Amino acid sequence: MKINSDLGYEPVTYSELTDDDEFWAGCKSCVNYDILMSKERKNCMCTAMLYDPADHYEPVETAKEFKENSKIYERFMNIKKSRLLKFLKKKLAGTPSKSLLHNFFNL
């Protein structure tokens, strides 16, 4: 539920979900499917969630934000690349090195 919330989905009641059989076919692999069907798709152990694109950023806004912060992203990627390359060069040379996590986070 936390992952879906982070992606922009919001909890809703089951009455707000569609009656389309194709939609509900996605629930067939769930362990709670029998409960869902016995309650005629009106309730389940799972939380019903919907995504409303109108409540979220438009692609233009996201592109604008990226352009404003592109220097930060570039810097992060350069650091990441340099540390990964350093790790791989040591590994190819046969030099004993610490773990990949150590190289990224100095653990």
Secondary structure, DSSP 4 states (H G I P E B T S, - for coil): -HHHHHHTEEE--GGGS---HHHHHTTTTSTTHHHHHHTTTS--SSPPEEE-GGGS--HHHHHHHHHHTHHHHHHHHHHHHHHHHHHHHHHHHT-----HHHHHH--
